[in-house]
Amino acid sequence: MKTPQAVATPAKPTYQGNDKLLLGIVLGVLTFWMFAGTVGTVARAILTDLNGGPIDEIAEPLISLNQMNLAVSITALFSGLFIVFMGGLADRIGRVRIAVVGNMLGIAGSLLIVLAAGSAALPMLLTGRALQGLSAACIMPSTMALVKTYWDGAARQRAVSMWSIGSWGGSGIAALFGGFVATNYDWRVIFYMSIVVSLLSISLIWRTPESKADATAHRRFDVPGMLIFMVTVLALMVVLIFGRQIGWTSPTTLALAAVAVVGTAVFFLVERTRPAPFIDFTLFKNITFTGATLSNFLLNGTIGLLIVSQQMLQIARPELFDPWKAGLLTIGYAVTIIGFIRVGEKLLRRFGPRKPMIWGASIVGLACLALVPTNLLVGQYEVLAVIAYALFGIGLAFYATPSTDAALSNLPPAQAGAGAGIYKMASSLGGAIGAAISLTIFTSFLGSGVSIVGELLVTQGMHENEAVRQAGMVTFLFNLVLALLAIISIVATVPKGRKYNDD
């Protein structure tokens, strides 16, 4: 039996995770993926409501398209920026406590969003979305560390699968759920429900024995490293989201790009000399952890596939696709990602992490490829979209548990929260950066009407929406590249082996 070095309380030897705690953890995870994640699908409904009409018909809207794109991305961005810090804080002051605080921040963020209106709509919307990101930064690493601490062996793999259902499965339901609510009710109902789920999560987690890292493992937090990291990533995100609006060659854009490049170099140099770095690069000496984290970043970047495809359908054929009907096409994604999560667990036990991770990333690549031919007639494309979304769910389901368990199982006990934070930082920043790039590509081609692929592929049916369809096509090709890079990273870093984590 393993000695529970990472826990300072005497509860660890006797307390074992149960279904009540697991449900509370899953509900907490859902608040980010299922509710906060719906904004990408219902963005146009929010824009129309807060602006008092369609954005194309308003000369000076309260919220612009680029500002809405920022609202879509800022939640994952703030999650990624603070997730390592919150993971380390959870190790120090208690993982249960930080999970509860995360749910409270989620409630505050949802309240700001539902109250957003008038001239204060934009700051309230952005602040609410940022708080939802901070909420995820608290919940993700703390609950992952609780799973590692209070479950072992096959029971832990089951708990990881349930955790994955809350995250990946929640993202699968988000488009369908958000589209239904936005079409049939007020979009704010989404966030009212998020508040209720957060309260339920708090009630189920509340009396769990506290879990902390051993006091001897506590280190002073690297504030300079975190600040350099934040400035670097924020500069990059401003360039990605507002570069076209400001001007790609403008002094402001070039200066911000320089800050991002120089900041990256300075961050690596500074962190190598810090006794307690913001990101402990020694963890990446473990090749399995490296492969899981890198491919996790890349595959999470393909979330732009969902966001852009949903917006493309609604813009190209608004008479056929409202948020609900567009979201309905994703039902295969919701069903397959939830239905196949446990299959990923079984593949892990039989083959180890490498093969199911490669299979999962490859299937995600096929999903991207299936969405590429936007030049087809709408009926043909609907069939491809249904197939693509189902493949997307299967691919992520095959990948999720093997990758997560590979990362968790290779973490030093005293760094469970911080190490899990690095892994989840890859998820959040991958999603934020991937979504930002996808939205930037889409809006750039959409606004300019550039016809690069039009010379190669004949657009069938309506030509009035040709720019929208080609913008989607280029975006989906970008996501295909991300999936291919994920496959390469897994092949290069994750070792072969059939048996894995048999304890």
C-alpha positions in Angstrom: 0.0 0.0 0.0 1.3 3.4 -1.0 2.2 5.8 1.8 0.0 9.0 1.4 2.9 11.5 1.5 0.9 14.2 -0.3 -1.7 14.6 2.5 -1.1 16.3 5.8 -4.4 15.2 7.4 -4.9 11.8 9.0 -8.0 11.2 6.9 -6.1 9.8 3.9 -5.4 6.3 5.2 -9.0 5.6 6.1 -11.0 7.9 3.9 -11.8 6.7 0.4 -13.6 8.6 -2.4 -17.2 7.8 -2.8 -20.0 8.4 -5.4 -21.3 11.5 -3.5 -17.9 13.2 -3.6 -17.4 12.1 -7.2 -20.8 13.6 -8.2 -19.9 16.9 -6.6 -16.6 16.9 -8.5 -18.3 16.2 -11.8 -20.9 18.9 -11.3 -18.2 21.4 -10.4 -16.4 20.5 -13.6 -19.6 20.8 -15.6 -20.1 24.4 -14.6 -17.2 25.3 -16.9 -17.6 22.9 -19.8 -21.3 22.7 -20.1 -22.4 26.2 -19.1 -19.5 28.6 -19.7 -18.7 26.6 -22.8 -22.1 27.4 -24.5 -21.1 31.0 -25.2 -19.3 29.9 -28.4 -22.6 28.5 -29.8 -25.0 31.3 -28.5 -22.6 34.2 -29.1 -24.7 35.7 -31.9 -27.9 35.4 -29.8 -26.1 37.2 -26.9 -24.8 39.9 -29.4 -28.3 40.4 -30.9 -29.9 40.7 -27.4 -27.4 43.0 -25.8 -27.1 45.2 -28.9 -30.9 45.4 -29.3 -30.8 43.9 -32.8 -28.6 42.1 -35.4 -25.1 43.4 -35.3 -25.0 43.9 -39.1 -27.9 46.3 -38.9 -26.5 48.6 -36.1 -24.1 51.4 -36.9 -22.5 51.6 -33.5 -23.2 48.4 -31.5 -22.6 48.3 -27.8 -20.6 45.1 -28.3 -18.6 44.5 -31.5 -17.9 41.1 -33.1 -14.2 41.2 -32.0 -15.3 42.1 -28.5 -17.7 39.1 -28.5 -14.8 36.9 -29.7 -12.8 38.1 -26.7 -15.7 37.2 -24.4 -15.7 33.7 -26.0 -12.0 33.2 -25.4 -11.4 35.0 -22.2 -12.8 32.3 -19.9 -10.4 29.6 -21.1 -7.6 32.2 -21.2 -8.1 33.2 -17.5 -8.4 29.5 -16.6 -5.0 28.8 -18.3 -3.3 31.9 -16.8 -4.2 31.0 -13.2 -4.6 27.2 -13.1 -1.0 26.5 -12.0 -1.2 29.1 -9.3 -4.5 27.7 -8.0 -3.2 24.2 -8.2 -0.3 25.1 -6.0 -2.6 27.1 -3.7 -4.8 24.0 -3.4 -1.8 21.9 -2.4 -1.0 24.5 0.3 -4.4 25.5 1.9 -6.6 22.6 0.9 -8.0 21.1 -2.3 -11.6 20.8 -1.0 -11.5 24.4 0.1 -10.3 25.6 -3.3 -12.9 23.5 -5.1 -15.6 25.2 -3.1 -14.1 28.7 -3.7 -14.1 27.8 -7.4 -17.8 27.1 -7.4 -18.5 30.4 -5.6 -16.5 32.3 -8.2 -18.5 30.5 -10.9 -21.8 31.7 -9.2 -20.5 35.3 -9.1 -19.4 35.1 -12.8 -22.8 33.8 -13.9 -24.6 36.5 -12.0 -22.6 39.2 -13.7 -23.4 37.7 -17.1 -27.2 37.5 -16.5 -27.3 41.0 -15.2 -25.3 42.5 -18.1 -27.2 45.2 -19.9 -27.0 48.7 -21.3 -23.7 50.7 -21.3 -22.3 48.3 -18.6 -23.0 45.2 -20.7 -19.5 44.8 -22.1 -17.5 45.2 -18.8 -20.0 43.0 -16.9 -19.9 40.4 -19.6 -16.1 40.3 -19.8 -15.7 40.4 -16.0 -18.3 37.6 -15.6 -16.5 35.5 -18.2 -13.1 36.2 -16.5 -14.6 35.0 -13.2 -15.8 31.8 -14.8 -12.2 31.3 -16.0 -10.9 31.8 -12.4 -13.6 29.4 -11.3 -12.3 26.7 -13.7 -8.7 27.5 -12.6 -9.7 26.6 -9.0 -11.9 23.6 -9.8 -9.9 21.7 -12.4 -6.6 21.1 -10.6 -8.1 20.8 -7.1 -10.6 18.1 -8.2 -8.0 16.3 -10.2 -5.7 16.2 -7.1 -8.7 14.9 -5.1 -9.2 12.1 -7.6 -5.5 11.2 -7.3 -5.5 11.3 -3.5 -8.8 9.6 -2.6 -9.0 6.9 -5.3 -6.5 4.2 -6.3 -6.0 1.6 -9.0 -9.1 0.7 -11.1 -11.3 2.9 -8.9 -9.2 5.9 -9.8 -9.4 5.1 -13.5 -13.2 5.0 -13.1 -13.1 8.3 -11.2 -10.9 9.8 -14.0 -13.4 8.6 -16.6 -16.3 10.2 -14.6 -14.2 13.4 -14.3 -13.6 13.2 -18.1 -17.4 12.9 -18.7 -17.8 16.1 -16.7 -15.3 17.9 -18.9 -15.3 16.4 -22.3 -18.9 15.2 -22.0 -20.0 18.6 -20.8 -18.4 20.2 -23.8 -20.3 17.7 -26.0 -23.6 18.7 -24.5 -22.8 22.5 -24.5 -23.7 23.3 -28.1 -26.9 21.2 -28.0 -28.0 22.5 -24.6 -27.1 26.1 -25.3 -28.7 26.1 -28.7 -32.0 24.7 -27.3 -32.1 27.3 -24.5 -31.2 30.3 -26.6 -33.8 29.4 -29.3 -36.7 28.5 -27.0 -36.0 30.6 -23.9 -33.8 33.5 -22.8 -30.1 32.7 -23.2 -29.6 33.9 -19.6 -31.4 30.6 -18.4 -28.1 28.9 -19.2 -26.3 30.8 -16.5 -29.2 30.6 -14.0 -28.9 26.8 -14.3 -25.1 27.1 -13.9 -25.7 28.8 -10.5 -27.9 25.9 -9.4 -25.4 23.3 -10.4 -22.6 25.1 -8.6 -24.7 25.2 -5.4 -25.3 21.4 -5.7 -21.6 20.8 -6.2 -20.7 22.8 -3.1 -23.3 20.9 -1.0 -21.9 17.5 -2.1 -18.2 18.4 -1.6 -18.6 20.5 1.6 -17.9 17.9 4.3 -15.1 16.0 2.5 -12.0 15.6 4.7 -9.4 18.1 3.6 -6.5 17.1 1.4 -3.2 19.1 1.3 0.4 18.5 0.2 2.8 17.7 3.0 4.0 20.9 4.7 7.6 20.0 3.8 6.7 20.2 0.1 5.5 23.8 0.4 7.5 26.3 -1.6 7.3 30.1 -2.1 5.2 30.8 -5.1 7.0 32.3 -8.1 5.1 35.6 -8.6 7.7 37.1 -11.1 7.4 34.0 -13.2 3.6 34.1 -13.2 3.6 37.8 -14.1 5.9 37.3 -17.0 3.8 34.4 -18.2 0.6 36.4 -17.9 1.9 39.4 -19.8 3.3 37.2 -22.5 0.0 35.3 -23.0 -2.2 38.4 -22.8 0.0 40.1 -25.5 -0.4 37.1 -27.7 -4.1 36.9 -27.3 -4.6 40.6 -28.0 -2.6 40.1 -31.3 -4.7 37.0 -32.2 -8.1 38.5 -31.5 -7.6 42.2 -32.4 -4.7 42.1 -34.8 -6.9 42.4 -37.9 -9.0 45.2 -36.4 -5.9 47.2 -35.2 -3.9 46.3 -38.3 -1.4 43.4 -38.6 1.5 45.8 -39.5 0.5 48.6 -37.1 3.1 49.7 -34.5 0.7 48.5 -31.7 0.3 45.0 -33.1 4.0 44.7 -33.9 4.9 45.9 -30.3 2.5 43.4 -28.7 3.9 40.6 -30.9 7.4 41.6 -29.8 6.3 41.5 -26.2 5.0 37.9 -26.7 8.2 36.7 -28.4 10.6 38.4 -25.9 8.4 37.4 -23.0 8.5 33.8 -24.0 12.3 33.8 -24.2 12.6 35.7 -20.9 10.2 33.3 -19.2 12.2 30.2 -20.1 15.5 31.8 -19.1 14.1 33.1 -15.7 12.2 29.9 -14.8 15.4 27.7 -15.3 17.1 29.7 -12.5 14.2 29.9 -10.0 14.3 27.5 -7.0 10.5 27.3 -7.0 9.5 28.1 -10.6 5.9 29.0 -11.7 6.1 26.0 -14.1 8.4 23.2 -13.0 10.1 22.1 -16.2 11.6 19.2 -14.4 8.2 17.5 -14.7 8.7 17.4 -18.5 11.7 15.1 -18.0 9.0 12.4 -17.7 8.4 11.7 -21.4 4.9 10.3 -20.9 3.8 13.5 -19.0 5.3 15.6 -21.8 3.5 13.7 -24.5 0.2 13.9 -22.6 0.5 17.6 -21.9 1.6 18.7 -25.4 -1.0 16.6 -27.3 -3.6 17.8 -24.8 -2.8 21.4 -25.7 -3.0 20.7 -29.4 -6.2 18.7 -29.3 -8.0 21.2 -27.0 -7.1 23.8 -29.7 -9.5 22.0 -32.0 -12.4 23.3 -30.0 -12.4 26.1 -32.5 -13.9 23.5 -34.9 -17.1 23.4 -32.9 -17.3 27.2 -32.3 -16.7 28.2 -35.9 -18.8 25.4 -37.5 -21.8 26.4 -35.4 -21.4 30.1 -36.3 -20.8 29.4 -39.9 -24.1 27.5 -40.3 -26.0 30.2 -38.6 -24.5 33.0 -40.7 -24.5 31.2 -44.0 -28.1 30.0 -43.8 -29.9 31.8 -41.0 -33.3 30.7 -42.4 -32.3 27.1 -41.9 -30.1 27.2 -38.8 -30.9 29.0 -35.6 -28.8 28.1 -32.5 -31.0 25.1 -31.7 -31.0 23.6 -35.2 -27.3 24.1 -35.6 -26.7 22.7 -32.1 -28.9 19.7 -33.0 -26.3 18.6 -35.5 -23.8 18.0 -32.6 -26.0 15.4 -30.9 -23.6 12.7 -32.2 -20.8 14.5 -30.5 -22.6 14.5 -27.1 -23.6 10.9 -27.4 -20.3 9.5 -28.6 -18.0 11.4 -26.2 -20.1 10.3 -23.2 -20.7 6.8 -24.5 -17.1 6.1 -25.4 -15.3 7.6 -22.4 -15.3 4.3 -20.6 -14.1 2.7 -23.9 -11.1 4.9 -23.7 -10.5 3.6 -20.1 -10.7 0.0 -21.3 -8.3 0.8 -24.2 -5.9 2.3 -21.6 -5.9 -0.9 -19.5 -5.3 -3.2 -22.5 -2.9 -1.2 -24.7 -1.4 1.5 -22.4 -1.8 5.2 -23.2 0.1 5.5 -26.6 -2.2 3.6 -29.0 -5.6 5.0 -27.8 -4.1 8.5 -27.7 -2.9 8.1 -31.4 -6.3 6.6 -32.4 -8.2 9.4 -30.7 -6.1 12.2 -32.3 -6.4 10.5 -35.7 -10.2 10.3 -35.4 -10.3 14.0 -34.5 -8.3 14.6 -37.7 -10.9 12.8 -39.7 -13.6 14.9 -38.1 -11.8 18.1 -39.2 -11.4 16.6 -42.7 -15.1 15.8 -42.9 -16.1 19.5 -42.2 -13.7 20.9 -44.8 -15.9 20.6 -48.0 -18.1 23.6 -47.2 -18.6 24.0 -51.0 -21.2 21.3 -51.1 -25.0 21.7 -51.0 -26.5 22.3 -47.6 -28.2 18.8 -47.5 -24.9 17.0 -48.3 -23.0 19.1 -45.8 -25.5 18.4 -43.0 -24.8 14.7 -43.4 -21.0 15.3 -43.3 -21.5 17.6 -40.2 -23.4 14.9 -38.3 -20.7 12.4 -39.1 -17.9 14.8 -38.3 -19.3 15.7 -34.9 -19.8 12.1 -34.0 -16.2 11.3 -35.0 -15.0 14.3 -33.0 -16.7 12.8 -29.9 -15.3 9.4 -30.5 -11.8 10.7 -31.0 -11.8 12.8 -27.8 -13.3 10.0 -25.8 -10.6 7.6 -26.9 -8.0 10.2 -26.0 -9.3 11.7 -22.8 -8.8 9.0 -20.1 -5.5 7.6 -21.4 -4.0 11.0 -21.6 -5.3 12.3 -18.3 -4.4 9.1 -16.4 -0.9 9.1 -18.1 -0.3 12.7 -16.8 -1.7 12.0 -13.3 0.1 8.7 -12.8 3.5 10.3 -13.6 3.2 13.2 -11.1 5.3 13.4 -7.9 2.9 13.0 -4.9 3.8 16.4 -3.4 3.2 18.2 -6.7 -0.2 16.6 -7.5 -2.1 20.0 -7.5 0.6 22.0 -9.3 1.4 19.2 -11.8 -2.2 18.6 -12.6 -2.5 22.4 -13.0 0.2 22.3 -15.7 -1.8 19.6 -17.5 -5.0 21.5 -17.3 -3.3 24.7 -18.2 -2.5 23.0 -21.5 -6.2 22.2 -21.9 -7.3 25.8 -21.1 -4.7 27.6 -23.0 -5.0 25.2 -25.9 -8.7 25.9 -26.0 -8.3 29.7 -25.6 -5.5 30.0 -28.2 -7.1 27.5 -30.6 -10.5 29.2 -30.4 -8.9 32.7 -30.8 -6.9 31.6 -33.9 -9.9 29.8 -35.4 -12.2 32.8 -34.9 -9.6 35.2 -36.2 -9.1 33.1 -39.4 -12.9 32.8 -39.8 -13.7 36.5 -39.3 -10.7 37.6 -41.4 -11.9 35.6 -44.4 -15.5 36.4 -43.7 -14.9 40.1 -43.6 -12.6 40.4 -46.6 -14.3 38.0 -48.9 -11.0 36.5 -49.8 -11.4 33.6 -52.2 -8.3 31.4 -51.9 -10.0 28.0 -52.2 -12.6 29.3 -54.7 -10.1 28.8 -57.5 -9.8 25.1 -56.6 -13.2 24.1 -55.5 -16.5 24.9 -57.1 -19.1 26.4 -54.7 -22.4 24.6 -55.2 -25.8 26.1 -54.6 -26.0 29.7 -53.3 -23.0 32.0 -54.0 -24.1 34.9 -51.8 -22.6 33.1 -48.8 -19.5 31.9 -50.6 -17.2 34.0 -48.4 -18.7 32.5 -45.2 -18.3 29.0 -46.5 -14.7 29.5 -47.6 -13.8 31.1 -44.3 -15.1 28.0 -42.6 -13.1 25.8 -44.9 -9.8 27.5 -44.2 -10.5 27.3 -40.5 -11.3 23.6 -40.6 -8.0 23.0 -42.4 -6.2 24.8 -39.6 -7.8 22.5 -37.1 -6.8 19.5 -39.2 -3.2 20.7 -38.9 -3.5 20.8 -35.1 -4.8 17.2 -35.0 -1.9 16.1 -37.2 0.6 17.9 -34.9 -1.0 16.1 -31.9 -0.4 12.7 -33.6 3.2 13.6 -34.3 3.8 14.7 -30.7 2.3 11.5 -29.3 4.4 9.3 -31.6 7.5 11.2 -30.7 7.1 11.3 -26.9 4.8 8.6 -25.5 6.6 5.3 -25.1 5.2 2.0 -26.5 3.9 -0.6 -24.1 0.8 -2.7 -23.6 0.8 -2.7 -19.8 0.4 0.6 -18.0 -0.4 1.6 -14.4 -1.3 -1.8 -13.2 -1.5 -1.3 -9.4 
